[in-house]
Amino acid sequence: MKKILVTGASGFIGSALCSELVKSDFIVCGIGRNLDNSLNNCGYEYVSIGDINSQTNWKNILEKVDCIIHCAGRAHKMSENKELDLYHLVNTKGTIRLAEEAVKAGVKRLIFLSSAKVNGESTGKINNKEIFTNKDKPEPQDSYSISKLQAEEALWKISAKKDLEVTVIRLTLVYGKEVKGNLKNLIKLVKLGIPLPLSMVKNQRSMIGIDNLINLLIRCIDHPQACGKTFLVSDGEDLSTPKLINYIATSMGLKARLFPVPLTILKFLGFIFGKQKEVNRLTGSLRVDNNHTQKVLNWKPPLSVEEGIRRMVKRK
């Protein structure tokens, strides 16, 4: 029975992943920054380790671990304007420290959760790139995505010199039960029946449901073709913002309330109220090609987008 260590075990992805790993008969050790009493009876060992950075003490924690799934990191926040050093400390140096200690402990494989933002901020007319592929040259455009790319590059160097298999997963927007951030806010607005000025938006965004992501991560633990590769992941069905809202509303037994406002006006209002990034997220496109991922891993998302969204909004 393999032992899997999951960092960020109290987070949105990490907590769901740990629960499913236990169900799949793995020995699981979850790592979090702070003590979390809600995880006392979760069916796996939970260890509070403090901040993950270049000084993190991993002594004894990595003993007999077969695979690490590194979910922890300093998350991207649109309202946050931090210098690269703050992201670099956690996302880059913290990852390097973990990988180096993993080598010493004899860990076989490390799966690193990166971001599709490493490829670029958006696709479409702005950069004449219709969809990101695994062959594209990275073009990170903010401190968060730069720190993720630096971590990826460091992992490849460590893997080339040491006996550590590395798999990089570049995530699109992950949705599901207990989702946070802008998507959580959007669900609240739909539930309240507030009319939204988004019916004229014609964007396309790739997303991946939490259940599909976890299914993929578990597949990467043992798959012989997973090591040494970078995978872009999505459900395979790209959604416009109006279609996403319609899916959410339908899953709640409601009718989406959308009305038309020209994109230029939406962007102008975003500028006036200091919400340019939020408006760009709602109106812009970011698509990834997951054909390489499906082919190499012989994998298909088990759930449709419609079912994934239904599970996300259930009991909300």
C-alpha positions as CSV (number, residue, x, y, z in Angstrom):
1,M,0.0,0.0,0.0
2,K,1.5,3.3,-1.1
3,K,1.9,6.3,1.2
4,I,1.0,9.6,-0.3
5,L,1.9,13.0,1.2
6,V,-0.4,15.9,0.3
7,T,0.6,19.4,1.0
8,G,-2.1,22.0,1.4
9,A,-4.3,19.4,2.9
10,S,-6.7,21.8,4.5
11,G,-7.3,23.7,1.2
12,F,-10.0,23.4,-1.4
13,I,-8.1,20.9,-3.6
14,G,-6.0,19.3,-0.9
15,S,-8.8,18.4,1.5
16,A,-10.9,16.8,-1.3
17,L,-7.9,14.9,-2.6
18,C,-7.0,13.5,0.8
19,S,-10.5,12.2,1.3
20,E,-10.5,10.5,-2.0
21,L,-7.1,9.0,-1.5
22,V,-8.3,7.4,1.7
23,K,-11.3,5.9,-0.2
24,S,-8.8,4.5,-2.8
25,D,-6.9,2.7,0.0
26,F,-3.7,4.8,0.0
27,I,-1.9,5.6,3.3
28,V,-2.3,9.4,3.4
29,C,-0.4,12.1,5.3
30,G,-1.9,15.6,4.9
31,I,0.3,18.6,5.5
32,G,-1.1,22.0,6.5
33,R,0.2,25.3,7.8
34,N,-1.9,25.4,10.9
35,L,-3.6,23.0,13.3
36,D,-7.1,22.1,12.0
37,N,-9.2,20.3,14.6
38,S,-11.8,19.5,12.0
39,L,-9.4,17.0,10.5
40,N,-8.9,15.0,13.7
41,N,-11.2,12.2,12.5
42,C,-10.6,12.4,8.8
43,G,-9.2,8.9,8.3
44,Y,-5.6,10.1,7.6
45,E,-2.7,11.6,9.5
46,Y,-2.7,15.4,9.5
47,V,0.5,17.3,10.4
48,S,0.8,21.1,11.0
49,I,4.2,22.3,9.6
50,G,3.9,26.0,9.6
51,D,4.9,28.1,6.5
52,I,6.3,26.3,3.5
53,N,9.5,28.1,2.4
54,S,13.2,27.5,2.1
55,Q,13.6,26.8,5.8
56,T,10.7,24.3,6.3
57,N,11.7,21.3,8.5
58,W,10.6,18.2,6.7
59,K,12.6,15.8,9.0
60,N,10.8,12.6,9.7
61,I,7.6,13.7,7.8
62,L,8.8,12.3,4.5
63,E,9.7,8.9,5.9
64,K,8.4,6.0,3.8
65,V,6.5,8.4,1.5
66,D,6.2,7.0,-2.1
67,C,4.7,10.1,-3.8
68,I,4.1,13.8,-2.9
69,I,1.3,15.7,-4.4
70,H,2.3,19.3,-3.8
71,C,-1.0,21.4,-3.7
72,A,0.2,24.1,-1.2
73,G,1.4,27.5,-2.4
74,R,0.7,31.2,-2.2
75,A,-2.4,31.5,-4.2
76,H,-3.0,34.2,-6.9
77,K,-5.3,37.0,-5.7
78,M,-6.5,39.7,-8.1
79,S,-6.8,42.2,-5.3
80,E,-3.2,41.6,-4.2
81,N,-0.3,43.5,-5.7
82,K,2.7,41.8,-4.1
83,E,6.3,41.7,-5.2
84,L,7.7,38.6,-6.8
85,D,9.8,37.8,-3.7
86,L,6.7,37.0,-1.7
87,Y,5.4,34.4,-4.2
88,H,9.0,33.2,-4.8
89,L,9.6,32.4,-1.2
90,V,6.6,30.0,-1.0
91,N,5.9,28.8,-4.5
92,T,9.5,28.5,-5.7
93,K,11.9,28.2,-2.7
94,G,9.4,26.2,-0.7
95,T,9.0,23.8,-3.6
96,I,12.7,23.5,-4.1
97,R,13.2,22.7,-0.4
98,L,10.5,20.1,-0.5
99,A,12.0,18.4,-3.6
100,E,15.5,18.4,-2.1
101,E,14.3,16.8,1.1
102,A,12.2,14.4,-0.8
103,V,15.4,13.2,-2.6
104,K,17.1,12.6,0.7
105,A,14.2,10.7,2.0
106,G,14.0,8.4,-1.1
107,V,10.6,9.6,-2.3
108,K,10.0,8.3,-5.8
109,R,7.6,10.8,-7.4
110,L,6.5,14.4,-6.9
111,I,3.4,15.8,-8.6
112,F,3.5,19.6,-8.7
113,L,0.3,21.7,-9.1
114,S,1.2,24.6,-11.3
115,S,-1.0,27.0,-13.3
116,A,-2.1,27.5,-16.9
117,K,-1.2,31.1,-16.3
118,V,2.4,30.0,-16.8
119,N,1.5,29.8,-20.5
120,G,0.0,33.3,-20.5
121,E,-2.7,35.5,-19.1
122,S,-5.3,34.9,-21.8
123,T,-6.1,33.5,-25.2
124,G,-7.9,35.1,-28.1
125,K,-7.7,38.3,-30.1
126,I,-5.3,40.0,-27.7
127,N,-2.4,37.7,-28.3
128,N,-3.7,35.9,-31.5
129,K,-3.3,32.6,-29.6
130,E,-6.6,30.6,-29.7
131,I,-5.6,27.9,-27.3
132,F,-2.6,27.0,-25.1
133,T,-0.8,23.7,-25.8
134,N,1.9,21.7,-23.9
135,K,4.3,22.7,-26.7
136,D,3.9,26.5,-26.2
137,K,6.8,28.6,-24.8
138,P,5.8,29.9,-21.3
139,E,4.8,33.5,-21.1
140,P,3.9,34.3,-17.4
141,Q,2.8,37.8,-16.9
142,D,2.5,38.3,-13.1
143,S,4.5,37.5,-10.0
144,Y,2.3,34.5,-9.2
145,S,2.8,32.7,-12.6
146,I,6.5,33.6,-12.7
147,S,7.0,32.0,-9.4
148,K,5.2,28.8,-10.6
149,L,7.3,28.7,-13.7
150,Q,10.5,29.1,-11.7
151,A,9.4,26.2,-9.4
152,E,8.8,24.0,-12.5
153,E,12.2,24.8,-13.9
154,A,13.9,24.0,-10.6
155,L,12.1,20.7,-10.3
156,W,13.3,19.7,-13.8
157,K,16.9,20.4,-12.8
158,I,16.6,18.4,-9.6
159,S,14.9,15.5,-11.4
160,A,17.6,15.5,-14.0
161,K,20.4,15.1,-11.4
162,K,18.6,13.1,-8.7
163,D,16.4,10.0,-8.5
164,L,13.1,11.9,-8.3
165,E,10.3,11.6,-10.9
166,V,8.4,14.8,-11.5
167,T,5.0,15.5,-13.0
168,V,3.8,19.1,-13.5
169,I,0.0,19.8,-13.7
170,R,-0.9,23.2,-15.0
171,L,-4.4,24.0,-13.7
172,T,-7.1,26.0,-15.3
173,L,-9.9,27.3,-13.0
174,V,-10.8,24.5,-10.6
175,Y,-14.5,24.4,-9.5
176,G,-16.5,22.3,-7.1
177,K,-18.0,22.0,-3.7
178,E,-16.5,24.5,-1.3
179,V,-15.0,26.6,-4.1
180,K,-13.9,30.1,-3.1
181,G,-13.1,33.4,-4.7
182,N,-14.9,34.9,-7.7
183,L,-16.8,31.8,-8.6
184,K,-18.2,31.5,-5.1
185,N,-19.4,35.2,-5.4
186,L,-20.9,34.5,-8.8
187,I,-22.9,31.6,-7.4
188,K,-24.3,33.9,-4.6
189,L,-25.4,36.5,-7.2
190,V,-27.2,33.9,-9.3
191,K,-28.8,32.4,-6.2
192,L,-30.0,35.9,-5.1
193,G,-31.5,36.4,-8.6
194,I,-29.5,39.6,-9.2
195,P,-29.6,40.5,-13.0
196,L,-26.1,40.4,-14.5
197,P,-25.0,42.5,-17.5
198,L,-23.2,39.7,-19.2
199,S,-25.4,38.3,-22.0
200,M,-23.2,39.9,-24.7
201,V,-20.0,38.3,-23.5
202,K,-18.6,35.8,-26.1
203,N,-15.5,34.5,-24.2
204,Q,-14.3,30.9,-23.8
205,R,-12.7,29.6,-20.6
206,S,-11.3,26.1,-19.8
207,M,-12.2,24.8,-16.4
208,I,-11.8,21.5,-14.5
209,G,-14.1,20.1,-11.9
210,I,-12.6,19.0,-8.6
211,D,-13.7,15.4,-9.1
212,N,-12.1,15.3,-12.5
213,L,-8.9,16.8,-11.2
214,I,-8.6,14.3,-8.3
215,N,-9.3,11.5,-10.7
216,L,-6.4,12.7,-12.9
217,L,-4.0,13.2,-9.9
218,I,-4.6,9.7,-8.6
219,R,-3.9,8.4,-12.1
220,C,-0.6,10.2,-12.1
221,I,0.6,8.5,-8.9
222,D,1.4,5.2,-10.7
223,H,1.2,5.9,-14.4
224,P,4.6,5.2,-16.1
225,Q,4.1,7.9,-18.7
226,A,3.3,10.6,-16.2
227,C,6.8,11.3,-15.0
228,G,8.9,13.9,-16.8
229,K,5.9,15.6,-18.4
230,T,3.8,18.8,-18.1
231,F,0.1,18.4,-18.5
232,L,-2.5,21.1,-19.2
233,V,-5.9,20.0,-17.7
234,S,-9.5,20.8,-18.3
235,D,-12.9,19.2,-18.5
236,G,-12.7,19.4,-22.3
237,E,-15.7,21.7,-22.6
238,D,-14.9,25.4,-22.7
239,L,-17.6,27.7,-21.4
240,S,-18.5,31.3,-22.0
241,T,-19.5,33.3,-18.9
242,P,-23.2,33.4,-19.9
243,K,-23.2,29.6,-20.4
244,L,-21.5,29.1,-17.0
245,I,-24.1,31.2,-15.4
246,N,-26.9,29.3,-17.1
247,Y,-25.4,26.0,-15.9
248,I,-25.3,27.3,-12.3
249,A,-28.8,28.7,-12.4
250,T,-30.3,25.5,-14.0
251,S,-28.5,23.4,-11.3
252,M,-30.3,25.5,-8.7
253,G,-33.7,25.2,-10.4
254,L,-33.5,28.8,-11.4
255,K,-33.5,30.9,-14.5
256,A,-30.4,32.9,-15.2
257,R,-31.1,36.7,-15.3
258,L,-28.8,38.2,-17.9
259,F,-29.1,41.4,-19.8
260,P,-27.0,43.0,-22.6
261,V,-24.3,45.6,-22.0
262,P,-21.6,46.2,-24.6
263,L,-18.1,44.9,-23.7
264,T,-16.6,48.4,-24.0
265,I,-18.9,49.7,-21.4
266,L,-18.2,46.8,-19.0
267,K,-14.5,47.5,-19.3
268,F,-15.0,51.2,-18.8
269,L,-17.0,50.6,-15.7
270,G,-14.3,48.2,-14.5
271,F,-11.8,51.0,-15.0
272,I,-13.9,53.6,-13.2
273,F,-14.5,51.4,-10.1
274,G,-11.0,49.8,-10.0
275,K,-12.3,46.4,-11.0
276,Q,-10.4,45.9,-14.3
277,K,-9.1,42.5,-13.3
278,E,-12.5,41.2,-12.2
279,V,-14.1,42.4,-15.5
280,N,-11.3,40.9,-17.6
281,R,-11.7,37.5,-15.8
282,L,-15.5,37.6,-16.5
283,T,-15.1,38.7,-20.2
284,G,-11.7,37.3,-21.3
285,S,-10.8,33.9,-22.6
286,L,-8.3,31.3,-21.4
287,R,-8.4,28.0,-23.2
288,V,-6.1,25.0,-23.0
289,D,-5.8,21.9,-25.2
290,N,-6.0,18.8,-23.0
291,N,-5.6,16.3,-25.9
292,H,-2.0,15.6,-25.0
293,T,-3.0,14.9,-21.4
294,Q,-5.8,12.5,-22.4
295,K,-3.6,10.7,-24.9
296,V,-0.5,10.2,-22.8
297,L,-2.4,9.2,-19.7
298,N,-5.2,7.3,-21.5
299,W,-7.6,9.5,-19.5
300,K,-10.9,11.1,-20.0
301,P,-12.7,13.3,-17.5
302,P,-15.2,11.0,-15.8
303,L,-17.8,13.8,-15.2
304,S,-19.4,16.3,-17.6
305,V,-19.2,20.0,-16.9
306,E,-22.9,20.0,-16.3
307,E,-22.7,17.3,-13.6
308,G,-19.6,18.9,-12.1
309,I,-21.5,22.2,-11.7
310,R,-24.5,20.5,-10.3
311,R,-22.4,18.9,-7.6
312,M,-20.7,22.3,-6.9
313,V,-24.0,24.2,-6.2
314,K,-25.8,21.4,-4.4
315,R,-26.9,22.5,-1.0
316,K,-25.5,26.0,-1.5
